[in-house]
């Protein structure tokens, strides 16, 4: 099944070079894939996987191992961001 994987801010460096400027990557993933299974091959440091959204809806850390993705979902991840 196909999903869109988006990384923001400093996490974009974990995407393949050709798609870093657009910050998104179309992905083919197995049916029943969880958020954690999709993230794992990209080597994202766990402490930097802060804000996780599926189709714009926040997914709590405890649900990321079991939350199954569906065809067409958009998985977006932000690191902790400080500002002022």
Buried (B, 14 or more C-beta within 10 A) or exposed (E): BEBBBBBBBEBBEBBEEEBBEEBBBEBEBEEEBBBBBBBEEBEBEEEBBBEBBBEEEEBEEEBBEEBEBEEEBBBBBBBEEEEE
